[in-house]
Amino acid sequence: MRTLPFLVITIISGAIAGTILGIINLGIVEPYIDKAIELETQKDIQAGQNVNLDEIVGYRIWQKGGEIVGGIIYGISLSSLFGIVFAYSRNSLPTSNDKVKAIFLASIMCFVLFIVPALKYPANPPAVGAPETIYYRQGLFVGFLVISGATALAAAAIILKKIDGTTSKKISIACAIYGAVMLVSYLVMPPNPDKISIPIDLIITFRFASALTISMFWGILGLTFGTLWSKFEPHKFEKITAF
């Protein structure tokens, strides 16, 4: 493995996917966040609370201004993880096309790291949830995500070498183990402690928009990473001909 091309591919693909994520979040997700904050602000005003509208507006401008930068950081972080997993599992992934391999792996990681955790703890706009429970809620989500990721790694180890049998048998066993562990985790782990206080249709559309943008991110990451990998082939060493 040539280190420099690998690092360049990882950083560039993550930056591209993260930039696009930031842009589409501004257009698709942020309007729902604005609406949720507006409803929550109106509720606070009606309850007689002192609300600083200028502070809220200024904070939202600051948030949106950093959306793309945050997307790039997020993209490079996940691309680093993706690159390591791809490098170790490349020879075991189906097909001989590196672009298809990368897209396939990105789909699996999106499922394991986003879709499954979101089934238990779906995304909510900022207006949902009490400030004093934010760390508790984050801990629940991260815990469920870690369980999903660790179980997926264990399942992958089974597919690669842990038991004898055909590939289809190993895949079936691995999927069954992953499904069983996640089902038990889903039932055992506590629910979100906060009640939803804004219209459910806004919650649903926000969650759908969030799922759409994250799925697009993983698809773009896999496509970009696979394209660059196919072009520069960091897994191949250049042969030096002796004079």
Backbone as a ProteinNet text record, in pm:
[ID]
protein_1_A
[PRIMARY]
MRTLPFLVITIISGAIAGTILGIINLGIVEPYIDKAIELETQKDIQAGQNVNLDEIVGYRIWQKGGEIVGGIIYGISLSSLFGIVFAYSRNSLPTSNDKVKAIFLASIMCFVLFIVPALKYPANPPAVGAPETIYYRQGLFVGFLVISGATALAAAAIILKKIDGTTSKKISIACAIYGAVMLVSYLVMPPNPDKISIPIDLIITFRFASALTISMFWGILGLTFGTLWSKFEPHKFEKITAF
[TERTIARY]
84.4	0	88	67.3	139.7	65.3	133.7	68.2	18.5	102.6	65.2	-58.8	-62.9	-185.7	-309.1	-290.9	-403.3	-456.1	-366.2	-407.4	-474.9	-419.7	-477.4	-617.7	-634.7	-766.6	-866.5	-823.7	-912.5	-955.2	-859.1	-889.6	-974.3	-937	-1010.5	-1153.3	-1170.5	-1305.9	-1392.1	-1334	-1409.4	-1445	-1350.7	-1376.9	-1484.8	-1481.1	-1582.5	-1720.4	-1728.5	-1857.8	-1908.6	-1818.2	-1857.8	-1903.8	-1837.1	-1878.2	-2017.9	-2042.6	-2175.4	-2280.1	-2244.5	-2336.9	-2373.6	-2273.5	-2300.6	-2392.3	-2370.2	-2452	-2596	-2614.4	-2751.9	-2822.9	-2747.3	-2810	-2865.5	-2791.7	-2839	-2971.9	-2985.4	-3106.5	-3220.6	-3188.8	-3292.4	-3325.9	-3224.9	-3247.7	-3268.5	-3188.4	-3192.9	-3330.5	-3408	-3542	-3631.2	-3618.4	-3697.6	-3648.6	-3517.8	-3464.1	-3513.3	-3512.6	-3564	-3709.5	-3787.9	-3929.9	-3948.4	-3871	-3881.5	-3842.3	-3734.6	-3691.6	-3795.5	-3855.5	-3960.4	-4078.7	-4120.6	-4232.9	-4198.2	-4077.3	-4034.7	-4023.8	-3975.7	-3964.8	-4102.3	-4196.2	-4333.1	-4393.9	-4365.7	-4416.1	-4358.8	-4229.1	-4165.6	-4221.9	-4245.1	-4300.3	-4441	-4521.4	-4657.7	-4658.9	-4552.6	-4542.9	-4489.1	-4460.1	-4414.1	-4265.2	-4188.3	-4044	-3979.1	-3865.4	-3789.9	-3703	-3733.6	-3663.3	-3585.8	-3456.7	-3371.3	-3369.9	-3454.4	-3466.4	-3338.7	-3272.7	-3148.8	-3041.3	-3036.2	-2937.6	-2967.1	-3094.6	-3133.1	-3099.1	-3134.3	-3106.1	-2955.7	-2879.8	-2735.1	-2671.4	-2721.3	-2667.6	-2696	-2816.4	-2851.8	-2767.6	-2739.9	-2653.5	-2514.2	-2465.1	-2333.2	-2332.6	-2438.3	-2448.4	-2447.3	-2529.4	-2538.2	-2408.4	-2341.5	-2215.1	-2107.7	-2117.5	-2019	-2064.9	-2177.2	-2234.4	-2139.9	-2080.8	-1994.3	-1863.2	-1806.4	-1683.1	-1706.8	-1819.3	-1854.2	-1873.1	-1932.5	-1950.8	-1818.4	-1721.7	-1589.4	-1520.3	-1524.7	-1463.8	-1531.4	-1664.1	-1741.2	-1705.3	-1695	-1665.1	-1528.1	-1426.8	-1291.2	-1281.7	-1352.1	-1350.3	-1405.3	-1522.8	-1582.1	-1506.2	-1449.6	-1370.8	-1245.2	-1188.5	-1070.9	-1105.8	-1219.7	-1266.4	-1297.3	-1364.5	-1400.8	-1276.1	-1174.7	-1053.1	-981.8	-975.4	-910.2	-985.4	-1117.5	-1198.5	-1184.7	-1185.6	-1173.9	-1039.2	-932	-798.3	-785.2	-844	-834.3	-928.3	-1041.5	-1143	-1151.4	-1070.5	-1082.5	-1080.6	-988.3	-976.9	-1094.1	-1168.2	-1281.5	-1414.7	-1416.4	-1540.5	-1574.5	-1703.3	-1743.3	-1703.1	-1693.3	-1655.4	-1507.3	-1457.1	-1317.6	-1304.7	-1416.8	-1418.6	-1409.9	-1302.8	-1282.6	-1391.4	-1445.1	-1552.1	-1676.4	-1710.3	-1825.9	-1800.3	-1676.6	-1640.5	-1663.4	-1617.6	-1628.9	-1775	-1855.1	-1997.3	-2067.6	-2032	-2090.7	-2056.8	-1929.9	-1888.4	-1954	-1965.2	-2030.1	-2175.8	-2241.8	-2381.5	-2392.5	-2300.2	-2300.7	-2274.5	-2176.5	-2142.7	-2254.4	-2322.6	-2438	-2547.5	-2568.6	-2670.2	-2633.8	-2507.7	-2462.9	-2449.8	-2395.9	-2363.2	-2471.5	-2569.1	-2674.4	-2814.6	-2847.2	-2985.6	-3027.2	-2945.8	-2981.6	-2989.8	-2889.8	-2904.6	-3025.3	-3058	-3171.7	-3305.1	-3308.9	-3433.3	-3468.1	-3366	-3387.5	-3393.1	-3299.3	-3291.5	-3288.5	-3403.8	-3408.8	-3371.5	-3327.2	-3286.6	-3406.1	-3383.2	-3485.1	-3426.1	-3507.2	-3457.2	-3424.9	-3346.6	-3300.9	-3412.9	-3531.2	-3640.7	-3695.4	-3660.1	-3709.4	-3606.2	-3647	-3556.6	-3518.2	-3514.6	-3476.1	-3324.4	-3273.3	-3127.9	-3056.6	-3122.8	-3056.7	-3042.2	-3110.3	-3099.2	-3013.3	-2951.6	-2881.6	-2766.7	-2688.2	-2575	-2623	-2731	-2789.1	-2836.2	-2905.1	-2954.6	-2840.2	-2737.4	-2620.8	-2551.5	-2544.3	-2483.6	-2558.6	-2691.5	-2772.6	-2746.7	-2745	-2723.9	-2585.6	-2483.2	-2346.4	-2330.8	-2391.3	-2385	-2445.6	-2561.5	-2627.1	-2545.4	-2486.3	-2402.2	-2279.7	-2216.9	-2098.9	-2135.3	-2249.4	-2294.2	-2313	-2375.4	-2398.6	-2267.4	-2174	-2046.3	-1963.7	-1956.7	-1878.2	-1936.9	-2069	-2133.9	-2111	-2113.5	-2087.5	-1944.7	-1849	-1710.4	-1696.4	-1763.5	-1759.8	-1822.3	-1931.9	-1996.6	-1905.6	-1833.8	-1740.7	-1627.3	-1580.9	-1475.3	-1522	-1649	-1704.9	-1704.6	-1745.2	-1749.3	-1609.9	-1509.5	-1375.1	-1304.1	-1312	-1226.1	-1267.3	-1366.1	-1388.9	-1448.9	-1526.6	-1590	-1571.7	-1584.7	-1578	-1713.5	-1711	-1836.1	-1829.5	-1934.5	-1940.8	-1961	-1932.8	-1948.6	-2092.5	-2186.4	-2328.3	-2370.3	-2316.1	-2347.5	-2290.8	-2167	-2104.7	-2182.5	-2225.2	-2301.5	-2433.2	-2498.9	-2626.7	-2608.8	-2503.6	-2476.7	-2442.9	-2357.9	-2317.8	-2437.3	-2522.8	-2642	-2736.9	-2748.9	-2836.2	-2783.8	-2652.7	-2592.8	-2611.2	-2582.4	-2598.2	-2742.8	-2835	-2976.3	-3022	-2975.6	-3016	-2961.7	-2833.2	-2772	-2840.3	-2867.3	-2927.9	-3073.6	-3142.2	-3280.8	-3285.8	-3197.1	-3191	-3153.3	-3055.7	-3014	-3128.4	-3203.5	-3317.5	-3420.7	-3444.9	-3546.3	-3497.2	-3367.4	-3313.5	-3281.3	-3225.5	-3182.4	-3302.6	-3290.4	-3404	-3443.6	-3568.8	-3615.4	-3566.2	-3590.3	-3561.1	-3643.9	-3581.4	-3654.6	-3747.2	-3731.6	-3806.6	-3927.5	-4034.7	-4154.9	-4142.1	-4208.5	-4208.5	-4314.8	-4271.6	-4362.6	-4396.5	-4349.5	-4380.5	-4456.6	-4522.7	-4605.2	-4529.8	-4596.4	-4533.2	-4497.1	-4574.2	-4541.5	-4407.9	-4376.2	-4246.3	-4134.6	-4158.4	-4059.5	-4032.5	-4138.6	-4124.3	-4048	-4084.9	-4016.5	-3870.5	-3843.3	-3704.8	-3623.8	-3680.7	-3609.4	-3587.3	-3686.5	-3671.8	-3562.6	-3562.1	-3460.7	-3321.3	-3309	-3179.7	-3131.1	-3222.5	-3186.1	-3144.1	-3213.1	-3180.9	-3041.4	-3009.9	-2879.4	-2764.7	-2783.7	-2678.2	-2657.8	-2765.8	-2754.4	-2681.2	-2712.8	-2642.3	-2494.3	-2463.9	-2323.9	-2247.5	-2303.9	-2234.8	-2221.9	-2324.4	-2316.1	-2207.7	-2200.5	-2098.2	-1959.6	-1947.8	-1819.1	-1771	-1859.2	-1820.5	-1782.9	-1861.4	-1835.1	-1704	-1682.7	-1560.6	-1437.2	-1446.1	-1334	-1299.9	-1402.2	-1378.6	-1320.7	-1367	-1315	-1167.8	-1133.2	-994	-905.2	-958.9	-880.8	-852.1	-951.4	-933.2	-831.1	-826.6	-735.3	-591.2	-570.9	-434.5	-382.7	-470.8	-434	-325.4	-355.4	-253.5	-211.7	-289.8	-255.5	-144.3	-110.5	-6.9	123.4	232.3	364.2	427.7	497.1	564.6	687.7	701.9	818.2	937.4	1050.8	1172.4	1260.3	1287.6	1368.1	1516.2	1592	1735.7	1807.2	1908.7	1987	2098.9
-119.9	0	125	211.8	338.8	440.9	488.1	570	703.6	775.8	909.7	908.4	824.5	821.2	782.7	690.1	649.6	767.3	844.2	959.6	1066.1	1090	1190.8	1150.1	1024	973.8	988.5	950.7	956.8	1099.8	1191.5	1330.7	1397.5	1379	1445.1	1393.8	1262.2	1206.2	1250.2	1255.3	1301.5	1448.3	1529.9	1673	1699.8	1626.9	1645.2	1605.7	1486.8	1440	1531.8	1578.8	1667.5	1803.3	1855.4	1983.8	1974.9	1869.1	1850.5	1831.5	1757.9	1739.8	1874.4	1959.9	2090.8	2174.5	2168.5	2247.1	2197.8	2066.4	2015.1	2026.7	2023	2045.8	2187.7	2283.4	2421.7	2435.9	2360.6	2373.2	2283.6	2167.8	2068.4	2059.2	2054.1	2028.8	2157.4	2258.9	2381.3	2448.3	2449.9	2511.1	2446.3	2315.6	2247.6	2285	2302.8	2346.5	2487.3	2574.8	2710.8	2708.7	2623.1	2614.3	2563.7	2462.8	2407.8	2511.8	2585.3	2689.4	2800.8	2834.5	2937.3	2895.7	2770.4	2721.4	2720.7	2678.1	2673.8	2815.4	2908.5	3047.5	3107.5	3081.3	3129.8	3071.4	2946	2880	2945.4	2976.2	3040.2	3180.5	3253.8	3389.3	3384.7	3289.5	3275.4	3234.5	3164.9	3123.5	3234.9	3350.1	3464.3	3468.4	3384.1	3383.1	3497.6	3541.8	3648.4	3586.7	3617	3557.5	3666.4	3643.1	3736.8	3695.5	3758.3	3720.6	3750.6	3861.4	3895.9	3790.3	3739	3634.9	3507.1	3471	3350.3	3364.2	3479.3	3503.1	3502.2	3569	3573	3435.3	3355.2	3219.9	3133.3	3147.4	3068.6	3110	3238.9	3285.5	3226	3224.6	3165.7	3016.6	2946.1	2802.8	2774.4	2847.3	2824.1	2861.9	2964.8	3005.2	2898.1	2817.3	2710.7	2574.7	2571.1	2442.9	2366.8	2436.3	2369.1	2326.9	2414.9	2379	2258.5	2260.5	2145.7	2019.5	2033.8	1918.6	1860.7	1947.7	1901.2	1824.3	1879	1810.2	1675.4	1675.5	1551.6	1452	1501.4	1413.4	1349.8	1429	1375.5	1276.7	1303.9	1212.9	1075.9	1074.9	947	882.5	963.7	908.7	839.6	891.2	826.5	686.7	676	544.9	455.9	512.4	436.3	385.5	472.2	432.9	317.2	320.5	211.8	80.9	86.4	-34.6	-86.9	2.8	-39.5	-105	-45.1	-99.4	-241	-265.6	-397.3	-499.6	-453.8	-548.1	-555	-477.5	-466.7	-601.5	-688	-817.5	-910.4	-882.4	-967.5	-914.9	-791.5	-734	-793.6	-805.7	-866.6	-782.9	-849.2	-794.8	-757.7	-733.4	-693.7	-545	-474.8	-331.8	-252.4	-174.3	-100.8	3.3	60.4	158.9	92.8	-24.4	-98.4	-144.6	-189.2	-229.6	-115.1	5.1	120.2	158.1	156.1	188.9	84.7	-41	-149.2	-131.7	-103.5	-84.1	40.1	146.6	268.4	241.8	157.8	123.3	48.6	-44.7	-120.8	-28.8	59.1	147.8	248.1	293	380.8	308.4	183	103.1	82.2	46.2	13.1	136.8	245.1	362.8	469.8	459.4	561.3	502.7	415	368.2	290.7	193.6	112.7	197.6	281.7	367.6	461	507.2	598.6	529.3	397.8	325.8	333.2	334.8	343	487.6	566.6	707	796.1	819.3	900.1	1045.3	1110.3	1250.7	1339.7	1439.7	1539.6	1678.6	1777.2	1915	1967.5	2075.7	2126.7	2158.9	2192.7	2231.8	2115	1992.4	1873.9	1831.6	1822.5	1777	1887.2	1852	1947.5	1962.9	2084.1	2105.8	2018.2	1990.2	1912.8	1764.4	1717.5	1576	1554.3	1659.6	1647.9	1547.5	1550.1	1457.5	1313.9	1298.7	1165.4	1110	1193.5	1149.6	1118.9	1201.7	1176.5	1046.9	1021.7	898.4	774.7	781.6	669.6	642.3	749.2	732.7	676.2	734.1	687	542.6	508	370.4	272	307	218.8	210.1	322.5	323.4	235.2	242.4	159.9	11.9	-22.3	-161.9	-208.9	-125.4	-161	-179.9	-85.1	-94.4	-213.5	-237	-348.6	-482.8	-492.2	-616.4	-641.6	-535.8	-550.2	-597.8	-545.3	-590.1	-737.3	-777.4	-918.5	-1006.2	-959	-1034.7	-1045.5	-936.8	-939.7	-1037.8	-1045.4	-1140.6	-1283.7	-1308.9	-1442.8	-1475.6	-1379.9	-1401.9	-1429.7	-1360.4	-1371.7	-1500.7	-1538.9	-1651.4	-1730	-1691.3	-1752.1	-1892.3	-1923.5	-2054.7	-2117.4	-2249.8	-2321.2	-2316.3	-2332.1	-2334.6	-2246.6	-2252.6	-2172.2	-2024.7	-1940.4	-1796.3	-1760.3	-1821.6	-1791.6	-1832.3	-1944.2	-1988.3	-1890.1	-1844.9	-1749.2	-1617.9	-1572.3	-1447.4	-1460.8	-1575.1	-1597.9	-1597.3	-1664.4	-1669.2	-1530.2	-1457.8	-1323.8	-1229.5	-1234.2	-1148	-1183.5	-1313.7	-1357.2	-1308	-1317.4	-1270.1	-1119.5	-1046.5	-900.7	-862.3	-926.2	-895.5	-926.6	-1039.6	-1078.4	-981	-946.3	-853.9	-717.5	-668.6	-535.6	-536.3	-647	-656.3	-652.2	-729.1	-728.1	-588.6	-526.9	-392.1	-292.8	-306.9	-217.8	-229.6	-352	-375.3	-338.5	-355.1	-334.6	-187.8	-119.5	18	110.3	209.8	298.2	385.8	428.5	515.5	658.6	740.5	883.3	942	1011.4	1056.3	1175.6	1245.7	1369.7	1349.2	1416.6	1412.8	1511	1477	1564.8	1672.1	1797.5	1908.4	1991.8	1950.5	2022.8	1929.4	1982.1	1898.6	1778.1	1662.9	1538.3	1540	1614.1	1619.1	1689.3	1788.5	1854.6	1759.3	1680.4	1581.5	1479.4	1428.7	1325.6	1379.4	1498.6	1555.2	1586.8	1631.2	1657.2	1527.8	1422.3	1294.4	1240.4	1255.3	1209	1288.2	1419.7	1504	1468.9	1445.1	1408	1274.6	1177.5	1046.3	1057.5	1142.4	1161.2	1219.3	1324.2	1388.6	1298.9	1226.1	1136.4	1020.5	967.6	860.3	910	1032.5	1092.1	1109.3	1149.2	1165	1034.1	925.4	796.9	750	774.4	737.3	814.7	945.5	1029.2	990.5	961.9	920.7	792.1	692.6	566.3	582.6	660.7	681.8	756.7	862.9	943	864.4	797.9	718.3	607.3	536.7	427.3	474.5	588.8	644.1	680.9	747.8	786.8	664.9	566.4	444.6	372.6	363.4	297	370.7	502	581.9	572.8	584.8	593	460	364.2	228.5	228.1	280.5	285.4	148.3	44.6	-89.9	-151.9	-88.1	-141.7	-66.1	-141.9	-81.7	-74.9	36.5	50	-40.1	-108.3	-195.5	-114.3	-130.6	-59.1	-155.3	-119.9	-205.8	-176.7	-281.3	-265.1	-235.3	-149.6	-117.1	-218.3
0	0	0	-98.4	-102.9	-16.1	86.1	188.1	135.2	60.8	15.3	-74.4	-179.5	-260.6	-179	-84.5	0.3	81.6	141.7	221.8	135.9	17	-72.9	-115.7	-153	-193.3	-79	40.1	156.6	187.1	189.2	223.9	116.6	-10.1	-118.8	-127.8	-122	-132.7	-15.1	105	221.1	211.2	161.9	148	43.7	-67.3	-172.1	-120.1	-61.1	-9.1	101.5	188.3	297.1	247.7	145.2	87.6	28.7	-46.9	-106.5	2.7	108.2	220.2	282.3	303.6	361.2	273.7	142.9	50	47.8	36.9	29.7	164.5	274.1	405.1	415.8	359.7	361.3	288	178.4	98.9	142.3	202.7	231.8	380.5	466	608.7	688.4	660.6	740.8	744.8	635.9	644.8	750.7	769.1	872.4	1012.1	1026.3	1155.2	1187.5	1086.4	1106.8	1152	1088.7	1123.1	1265.5	1303.8	1439.3	1543.9	1517	1610.9	1619.3	1505.7	1505.1	1592	1579.1	1659.8	1808.3	1839.8	1979.6	2037.6	1956.7	2002	2029.3	1938.2	1958.4	2085.7	2111.1	2231.4	2357.3	2354.5	2470	2493.2	2384.7	2397.3	2456.5	2408	2459.5	2606.5	2649.3	2789.8	2879.1	2819.2	2896.1	2921.4	2851.8	2871.4	2794.1	2844.2	2778.1	2669.1	2543.4	2429.9	2356.1	2337.4	2263.8	2116.8	2036.5	1895.9	1818.3	1850	1779.9	1804.2	1925.4	1957.5	1880.1	1870.2	1796.5	1648.9	1590.8	1448.6	1422.4	1508.3	1491.3	1501.8	1594.5	1612.4	1490.6	1433.8	1315.5	1194.7	1181.7	1072.6	1087.9	1211.4	1238.1	1206.5	1245.2	1217.8	1068.4	994.4	850	779.9	831.7	772.7	784.9	889.1	908.6	860.6	790.7	746.9	655.1	557.9	461.7	527.6	610.6	681.8	772.3	842.9	926.9	845.3	726.3	638.1	592.5	563.4	520.4	632.8	753.5	868.5	891.6	887.3	903.4	793.8	670	557.3	567.3	601.7	613	729.1	837.3	952.7	914.8	850.7	812.2	697.1	609.4	499.4	551.2	659.1	718.4	767.5	836.2	880.8	761.4	662.9	543.4	471.4	458.4	388.3	455.8	588.8	662.8	642.8	655	637.1	494.7	396.9	256.9	231.3	283.1	260.4	316.2	432.5	495.1	431.4	381.1	332.2	180.6	110.5	-35	-104.8	-69	-136.7	-107.1	-1.2	36	-16.1	-66.2	-117.6	-253.7	-285.5	-412.4	-533.1	-647.5	-778.4	-780.9	-901.6	-918.9	-948	-951.8	-982	-851.7	-836.7	-711.7	-687.1	-793.4	-776.1	-718.2	-770.3	-719.2	-576.4	-549.8	-413.4	-314.4	-351.7	-262.4	-239.1	-344.8	-330.5	-244.2	-262.8	-183.3	-35.3	-6.6	132.5	192.5	113.6	162.4	198.4	120	149.1	281.4	303.8	429.1	548.4	534.8	646	673.4	569.2	588.4	665.8	631.6	700.6	847.3	871.4	1007.3	1095.8	1039.9	1120.3	1121	1030.8	1029.8	1035.9	941.6	931.5	1055.8	1097.9	1215.1	1342.5	1373.8	1492.3	1484.3	1362.7	1347.1	1370.2	1356.9	1385	1533.7	1617.4	1762.5	1809.6	1762.2	1803.3	1679.1	1617.8	1495.1	1520.2	1414.6	1425.8	1455.3	1537.8	1569.4	1552.9	1515	1508.1	1646.9	1656.1	1786.5	1884.6	1834.9	1924.4	2005.9	1966.6	2037.3	2140.9	2265.9	2370.8	2467.4	2594.2	2697.9	2700.6	2723.9	2727.5	2830.1	2942.4	3048.1	3013.2	2908.4	2870.8	2746.7	2695.3	2567.6	2574.1	2683.5	2693.7	2713.9	2784.6	2802.9	2669.1	2590.6	2460.1	2364.9	2368.2	2284.4	2324.3	2454.7	2503	2457.2	2459.9	2412.2	2264.7	2185.7	2041.7	2012.2	2075.3	2052.1	2098.1	2210.8	2259.3	2161.4	2107	2010.7	1882.4	1841.7	1721.9	1740.8	1858	1886.5	1884.9	1942.8	1940.8	1797.1	1714.5	1574.7	1500.1	1518.9	1449.9	1495	1626.2	1679.3	1636.7	1637.4	1595.1	1447.2	1367.1	1223.6	1198.6	1275.8	1261.7	1298.3	1405.2	1444.9	1337.3	1279.4	1172.4	1050.7	1019.5	907	932	1057	1091.6	1070.1	1100.5	1078.5	930.4	849.3	704.6	650.6	704.4	650.3	690.4	821.9	859.3	982.5	1055.6	1185.8	1181.5	1080.8	1077.4	940.6	936.2	809.1	740.3	610.5	535.8	412.7	332.7	211.7	247.1	149.4	171.9	203.7	131.7	155.7	297	345.8	481.9	583.6	561.1	652.2	655.5	538.5	531.5	606.2	589.8	658.2	809.6	857.7	1001.5	1054.3	980	1022.9	1029.6	928.1	926.9	1041.1	1068.8	1178	1312.5	1332.3	1457.8	1472	1364.3	1369.6	1399.3	1329	1350	1491.6	1546.1	1681.6	1786	1772.9	1869.2	1864.9	1745	1733.2	1778.3	1757.1	1804.3	1957	2020.8	2167.3	2217.7	2152.1	2192.3	2176.3	2069.8	2044.5	2156.4	2200.7	2303.8	2443.5	2467.7	2602.2	2630.6	2533.5	2558.1	2578.1	2666	2698.3	2580.6	2577.9	2469.6	2488	2387.9	2398.9	2513.3	2608.5	2727.9	2704.8	2594.2	2573.7	2483.2	2517.6	2435.8	2319.5	2209.2	2092.2	2111.3	2107.5	2136.1	2013.3	1895.8	1773	1679.8	1576.1	1488.1	1432.8	1434	1391.5	1243.9	1161.4	1019	995.7	1079.5	1069.6	1110.4	1213.7	1258	1147.9	1086.8	983.6	863.1	817.1	700.5	732.5	855.7	895.1	894.4	949.9	953	812.7	726.7	588.4	517.4	535.9	472.7	523.5	654	712.3	657.4	648.3	594.1	448.2	373.5	232	215	290.3	273.4	320.1	429.8	477.1	379.7	324.5	225.4	101	59.1	-54.3	-22.5	100.2	141.1	125.7	177.9	169.5	24.9	-56	-196.7	-269.1	-244.4	-307.5	-257.9	-128.7	-72.7	-138.2	-147.8	-209.3	-355.3	-429.4	-571.9	-593.1	-517.6	-533.3	-491.2	-377	-327.2	-426.3	-473.3	-566.9	-698.9	-747.7	-873.2	-859.7	-750.4	-728.1	-704.4	-633.4	-608.6	-740.4	-826.3	-955.8	-1041.9	-1029.1	-1111.1	-1061.9	-930.9	-877	-822.3	-795.9	-753.5	-644.5	-527.8	-421.8	-370.2	-401.9	-356.1	-439.6	-551.6	-639.3	-618.4	-611.8	-600.4	-738.6	-766.1	-894.7	-897.2	-1007.5	-1023.3	-1074.8	-1009.7	-1049.9	-1128.6	-1250.7	-1337.7	-1315.7	-1291.7	-1268	-1399	-1391.4	-1511.1	-1529.3
[MASK]
+++++++++++++++++++++++++++++++++++++++++++++++++++++++++++++++++++++++++++++++++++++++++++++++++++++++++++++++++++++++++++++++++++++++++++++++++++++++++++++++++++++++++++++++++++++++++++++++++++++++++++++++++++++++++++++++++++++++++++++++++++

